[in-house]
Amino acid sequence: MPMPASAKQFFTLQEVAEILSLHPETVRRYCARGDLPAIKAGGPSGSHEWRIRADWLDKWGVDNLYDPRGGADGYRKR
């Protein structure tokens, strides 16, 4: 039985790109610059891929994503 998405602890670049509606290369650049907290995980073959923890992504989204509607109270942040 597959693990529910809410129980997933780490996401790939592609998964994060889909969640945020961004291009995977943009997410990769955010990780490489340190703008988006991530780790590089790899196997014995030497290939390393970025992984983003779900709780890191949640916090980053709250701190960095802009809502043009101004959020729940209806006021715009400027």
Buried (B, 14 or more C-beta within 10 A) or exposed (E): EEEEEEEEEBBBBEBBBEBBEBEBEBBBEBBEEEEBBBEEEEEEEEEEBBBBBBEBBEEBEEEEEEEEEEEEEEEEEE
